[in-house]
Amino acid sequence: MDSKNLPGFERERFEGRLEFPIGSDSLNYLRIILVLIFGLFLYRLYNLQVISGDVFKTRAEANHLKVLPLWPERGRILDREGKILAANDSAFRLILDASEITSDQKEELFGKLVSLDDKQIMEEISSKKSNIVIKDSTDWQALEVIRNKFRGLPLRIELFSSRSYPLGAAASHLIGYLSKLSAEESAEIRVLEANKLIGRSGIENIYDNYLYGKIGSKLIEVDSGGDTFSEVVEKLPETGDDVYLSIDADLQGKVYEEIKAVVDEREFRGGGAVLLAPNNGEVLSLVSYPGFDPNVLTKGSPKKDIDYYLTSSSKPLFDRAISGLYSSGSIIKPLYAIAALEEGIINPEREILSTGKLIVPNPFDPDHPSIFLDWKAHGFVDMRHAIAVSSNIYFYTIGGGFGDIKGLGVTKLREWLSKFGFGEKTNIDLEEEKEGFIPSPEWKAQTQKDDPTWRVGDTYNLSIGQGNFQVTPVQMAVFAASIANGGKIMEPRILKEIKSGDQIIDSGKSVVRKSVNVSPENLQVVREGMNLSSKIGTAQALANINLKIAAKTGTAQIGVEKKNVNSWFIGYFPYDNPKIAMAVVLEGGSSSNLVGATAATRQIIEWILVYRPDLLK
């Protein structure tokens, strides 16, 4: 009251004012408000820790770090001129992290996203594998559509390097293909690499350690919703090394085309061919028909194509060039001619009469002599003409003996076959090569219980490449090369060099596996006989080509009724300065068919003369 009446007070400084204490009711209200606030905090704490503790614990654990792979770009495979035989394509994968799938999500997963027919994916999901490849595609947007459709599932898209093969089936057995690891293989390596692609056959398999490169990694932070909110690269991937082959891509395609044309037109079961350089063993072309599309096997689809490859009676996955075992037929005769000359069995000018059959007296039943047929009556033939016209009777005589010619006999035949590398692998740098087979009296005694005795007829059969003697096309190509190069048994090589950037880190080497000591004069007789074959003999289909060729053909009968044959060609060219030796086999054709391996060979040689004459220089 006084403060309102007394003048002169400065009320801004509280002069002349009376101070009143806070009432007890106000303090009580304040206490009630504070109790309510702390009560709310306590209730919220109880709710977080007790009532919703498990839920928030799960969400907290879902916020985590992951180490993901950074896939390296695979090294390329190229031919001798740098043309690509296996290239890289950018592709994408839709990845599922099965370790984060809840039981409620499995129903959605199996019902809509994953096919119940895909057993491998089903097994991986059941085992809660962390990174499962659901789908591959070159279209990133298509995978993103799927990911958004199943937003609740732990899906992500990752970049990887896919593979493409420009030559397709033409180089399928040579180059090979890639595939994912099996469950057993995945269990033996780091989890980070479980989804890598590895070489399964051919060059992709043999040189996989060079081609694969080194995998990188990145560390990512993932929130409870499965979204990435940060990432850092731990290790950059390293690109694989480029592998250069001695193969000529254009020649490879042409050889496959011609083998395919004759096989399909003349109803053979299949065929194979090997062309190589006789002086260093470099393989210029290696073909097996029918082949397969390595793009299909690498991608794992379409399933109907893969099923066909696995079940077809034509065996498209079988590499006839290095694994096919065939009776050689008459193409082995030049070897026996060399052996007979070196062993002094016969003079090359000595003539033997071929009347169309060789009659061997039977001392136990004179009325029923053993008869061994020639494919026709050739009259008198010396060694050169016997090679040219492929006289069976001539080679029966020098192989098993007849009249005053004692013959080489089975022991010497086997010895000379071994000298030229038959019965063993050539060591070509491809897997699953077969060594072939040379029959022997001991083998017959052990396996042929009904007739265990080795007879002169068995020696006669061996002398013309029939019976149980088996060779591979690559062995016959190496043999043809040995005639061309003077008796060197080369180790065929497909690798030219391996490059890391511009640096050569490995290279194929010219290896002489063994040398056969043959006189130049005797070897020349055989060469002249093979050249004569391409002029007037069984290979005269090559006569009007503007190139001198050394050639030998063969027809090996197969089956009990001898209604089917394997058609063979071996040879080398140019005759005076050999640059290419080759072997071609067409499998399981009709014995009445007159068109075979020589027809395909002619087309190949004519193509080389027009389009790749540099291969002959």
Helices and strands as residue ranges (DSSP letters): H 2-5, G 11-13, H 24-46, I 47-51, H 53-62, E 64-70, E 77-78, E 84-96, G 98-100, H 103-108, I 109-113, H 119-126, E 132-137, H 140-149, E 155-164, G 168-171, H 172-175, E 178-180, H 183-186, G 191-193, E 197-199, H 202-206, H 208-212, E 216-222, E 228-235, E 242-245, H 249-266, E 270-276, E 283-289, H 294-299, H 303-311, H 320-323, G 329-332, H 333-342, E 352-354, E 357-360, E 370-373, E 379-381, H 383-389, H 392-400, H 409-419, H 441-447, H 456-463, H 473-485, E 488-490, E 495-500, E 503-507, E 512-515, H 520-536, G 540-542, E 550-558, E 564-573, E 580-590, H 597-611, G 613-616
